[in-house]
């Protein structure tokens, strides 16, 4: 079985930085994709509105974002990617000190009504 998780993060609000971030993601390093699959990410999508990012992932039922996400940086190349991407990003105001991507709660699911 799988579940979905969603998180938010902001980019530095600068058109040049946002364009660079998107260019990197159009050419994501293969090692990053391998590392994400290696921790159980079945699918990841990141949407952008202005400088706001929304990440939506399909993961195994036992996936714990706080525990499992950063283990993908066991790959040196993925760690390098993570360090680079963090230069483009900034926390949302709601994020706690130990949060980077901030978790979202599910507010609606059409399957609740099937």
N, C-alpha and C positions, 0 to 999 in steps of 0.2 A: 504494500500500500504506500501511497504517497500523500503528502500534504503540501500546502502552499504557505509561503511566508512572504512578507512584504516589509521593506525598510526604506527609510528616507535619509537623504544627505543633501547638502548644498555644495555647489561648486563656487569657487571664488567668482564673484560677479564681474567678470571681465570678458568681453567677446573673444579676445585672442586666446585666453586660457580655455574657455569653453570649446572653441574650435579645435584646439590642440587635443583636449580630452576626447572629443568625439572622433578625431582622426586616429588616435591611439586605439580606440575601441572598434573602429572599422578594420583595424589591422592588429587585433589582439595577438599576443605571442602564443604560439601553440602550447608551450609549457604551462601557461596560465590555464588554458582550457583543460589540459590533462590534469593539472592539480585540482581544479574545481570538480571535475568528474571523479577524481580520486577520493574526495571527501564526501561524495554522494550527491552532489548537485546534478539533478536530472536535466533541468533547464533553468536558465537565468535570462531575464530580460531587464534592461534598464531603460526607463523612459525619462525624458527631460522636458521641463517647462521652464523657460527662462534659465535661471541658475539652479533650479530645484531638480533633484534626481529622485526617482521612485524605482526601486529594485524589487522585482517579483521573481520568486524562485519556486520550483517544484523540487521537493526533497523527500527522502525517506521519512516515515512516521517517527522514527527515533532520532531524527536530526535535531540538534539543539544549537541554534545560531550562536549563542554566547560561547558554547564549548567548541563547536566544530568549524566555524568559519575560518578562523585564523590558522587552523592546522594546515590549510592549503599552502601556507608560506614555508612549510617544511622543504619545499622545492626552492632552491636558491633563486631560480629565475622568477618564480611567482613572488617571492619576497622582494626581489628587485622591482617587479611590477607594482606591488602594493606600496612600496616606499615612493615610487615615482607618482602613482595616482594620488597619494595623500598630499602631494604638493599642489594639486589642482582643487582639492576638496576642503570643505569646512563643515563642522558639525551644525546641525539645526539647533535652535535655541533650547528645545526640550531635552536634548541629549545630556545624560549624566557624564561625569568626568571619565568614566571607563567605557562609555559608548562611543562608537564612531558612526557607523550606520545606525540609525535609530529605529527600533522595531515599531511596526504599526499593528493595531488590533483590527480584527475583522469586524466590519460594521454591517455588512450585508453579503448574502450569498443566495443567489436565485435557487440553488438546490435545496435550501431550507424549505421550499414550498412545493417540492415535487412529491 
